[in-house]
Structures are given as structure tokens and as C-alpha cells.
């Protein structure tokens, strides 16, 4: 099964306290290997707070998350044809 990953840290503190992007990436890769999943891409947001949300415009200020959602939407629409 093909899968994608998403990693994010919102503060420098998180990165220093063991939740670094590298740590998250390593955990995702290990999980995929252990479960025979084909990791095709890891999307990332570095130093982005989840609080940056514009509900009226339905926008989230997380470029990596937006890229992942667009990728998944494209792949789903491609397979539904």
C-alpha cells in the first residue's frame, strides 16, 4: 500500500525536546518498514503553529499540509475516473 507522511514542529522547543522533524521522519519510516507500507513522500511544516487558522476563508497557514491534501485529492480523483 502506498502512503504519505506528514511531520510538523511548531516551536523550537518542540524540536529540542525530542519532537524534531528528523525524529518524526525516522519514526514514520520505521513504522512503514515494519508494516510493509510503501512511503512515497513525507510532507513537512517547520515552525508552523496550528493556531494560524483563518476559519472564514477556510485556510490553514501550513504549506506542507496544504500540499499533502492537494496531492491526496489529485490521487483520489485520478483513481475515481
C-alpha positions in Angstrom: 0.0 0.0 0.0 1.3 3.5 -0.9 1.2 6.0 1.9 2.4 9.6 2.6 3.6 11.0 5.9 3.2 14.4 7.5 5.6 15.9 10.0 5.5 19.3 11.8 7.0 21.2 14.7 5.5 24.5 15.7 8.2 25.7 18.1 12.0 25.5 18.6 11.2 24.0 22.0 9.5 21.0 20.4 12.4 20.4 18.2 14.8 20.5 21.1 12.6 18.2 23.3 12.7 15.2 21.1 9.9 16.0 18.6 12.3 17.2 15.9 11.4 16.7 12.2 14.2 14.2 11.9 12.8 12.2 14.8 9.3 12.2 13.4 10.6 11.2 9.9 12.6 8.3 11.4 9.5 7.1 13.3 7.3 7.2 10.2 9.9 5.4 8.1 10.4 2.7 10.8 6.6 2.2 11.1 6.3 1.9 7.3 9.1 -0.7 7.1 7.6 -2.7 10.0 4.2 -2.7 8.4 5.2 -3.3 4.7 3.9 0.2 3.7 5.4 2.0 0.7 6.2 5.5 1.9 6.1 7.7 -1.3 6.6 11.1 0.3 6.8 12.9 3.6 5.3 16.4 3.7 6.6 18.8 6.3 5.9 22.1 8.1 8.7 23.5 10.2 8.0 26.1 12.8 4.3 26.5 11.9 1.7 26.9 14.6 -1.5 25.1 14.2 -3.2 28.2 15.6 -2.7 30.1 12.3 -6.1 29.2 11.0 -8.4 31.5 9.1 -11.8 29.9 9.5 -13.7 32.4 7.4 -11.5 31.8 4.4 -11.1 28.1 5.2 -7.4 28.5 5.1 -4.7 26.9 7.2 -1.2 28.6 7.2 0.6 25.3 6.8 2.1 24.9 3.3 3.1 21.2 3.8 -0.3 20.2 5.0 -1.9 22.0 2.0 0.5 20.3 -0.4 -0.3 16.9 1.1 -4.1 17.5 0.9 -3.7 18.6 -2.8 -1.6 15.6 -3.5 -4.2 13.2 -2.0 -7.1 15.0 -3.7 -5.4 14.6 -7.0 -4.6 10.9 -6.5 -8.2 10.2 -5.4 -9.7 12.0 -8.3 -7.3 10.2 -10.7 -8.4 6.8 -9.3 -12.1 7.5 -9.5 -12.1 8.0 -13.2 
